Amino acid sequence: MNYIIIIVSLAIFGFFLGKFIKHKSLYPFMPFKYDFRKRRETFRLSLQLLKQIRARTIIETGTSREGLHGAKSNGAATIVFGKWAKENDAFVHSVDISKESVENAQLEVNRQNLQNVVEIHHSDSLQFLTNFEQSVDFLYLDSYDYSNDIEVQKKSQAHHLKEFMAIEKQLHDQTIVLIDDCDLPNGGKGKDVIAYMQKNGWRVAVDAYQVLLVRNDFVIEELK
């Protein structure tokens, strides 16, 4: 009986140890309980670079429809960068064509008391970006959901390229660009836009589930 108890105890311990090892938080910036898993390292570097360039204007396409509860599934970027904005005198514009996504994201923005530094726009992202007149310090592309359907994949990739081209004139030498969902079949969301950027003076700084790009001559300071 004692052996059974020991075996069961070890199995339970191993289970929770495995979950702890896989858990990738942004603590102390975000509460430890939120798991950012495959986006943790690119988020950490992005936050470091935002501080390095003293970012003031952040744009996100595709808002965080699940709030912080979606940290592991979709990254909860609206809240992550909104919190950074609140602490660093910046502002986040997040745009989404889905009314439901906008409403859900707004609820979380309000819960986190970020409504003074985050504005959720219910709009087609291409229209919003085309009409945006401010200089952009950080651009996060995460719209047009990807799927296993080849045609959907191509449309998503083309859409992300169009988004970049729509806002390109507002980007500057220190602008940082982060693209989500790139480590997916057929090149993910960033396939077309990354190829375009690399031909036009940008380089890949991090190539992972998310791809982070900076200008060719941009110097990344040592991560602190």
Beta strands, then each sheet from edge to edge (+ up, - down):
strand 1: 57-61
strand 2: 91-96
strand 3: 118-122
strand 4: 136-141
strand 5: 171-179
strand 6: 202-207
strand 7: 211-215
sheet 1: 3+ 2+ 1+ 4+ 5+ 7- 6+
end
